[in-house]
Amino acid sequence: MACVNTDGTLTQSARSVLAAAREPATPDEIAGQTGLPLYRIRSSLRELHDAGLLEAQLDGRYRLTTAGVERIDEG
């Protein structure tokens, strides 16, 4: 599942994942908040992390980076 549309905008599911990670959250917590299956959450987390929009913490939680906050707040 791609998190970024061909025009560079975030998909709705990517926005949902980022919104759920405003406060540090585990993949299971993000899946519960978004209603998306865990396998899609894990894939999205990897892609959003690689894009610099999320950071992984040592306790297994993810949270928004400054760039992630800017992207989610832009639209």
N, C-alpha and C positions, 0 to 999 in steps of 0.2 A: 504494500500500500504506500503510495507516494504521499508525502506530506506537503509537497509544494506543487502547485499547478504550473502548467507550461508558461504562464505569464508571470511567474515569480511570486504570486500570492499564496498564502497558506490555505490548505483545504479546511473544510469545516471540522473534520475530525482532528486535524493538527491543532486548530484553535481550541478545541475541547480539551485536548491533552495538555496544552500549555496553560489553559485556565485552571485545570485541576492541579497543576504544579506551582501555582502562585505561592502556596505554602508547601514546604518539602513533603513529598508523598512517595510511597512505594508503588511499584507497578500494580499490585493488587488494589491499593487504595484508589489509584487513578482509574483502573477498570471499573471499580464500583461507582465512582463519581460520574464517569462518562457513559456507562452502559455498553462500552465496546468490549469485545472479547480480549482476554489477556494476551493472546498471541499477536493481535493487532497493536495493543499497547506496547508490547516489547519492541516490535518492529518500529513503531513511531518514535519511541524513546531513543532508539539507536540513531535513527535518521535525524531527529531534532538535536540530539547531542552532537552528532557529527557536524551539523550546521551551526553549532555554537549557540543554540537557543536554550539549551538545558545543560545543567551540570549534574554529574553523579556525585553523591556523597558517600562516604565510607560506610554508612549504615544502610545502604541500599535504597536510599531515597533520592529523588530527583527534585531539582528546583530550577526556576527560571534564572537565566543570566540577565544581565542588563539588556543585551540584544533581544532576548526572548520577551522581556517586558515591553520593549519598544515595538516589536512585531505584533504582539497581541493587542496592544493599545492603538495601533494604527488603523484598525478597522473593525 
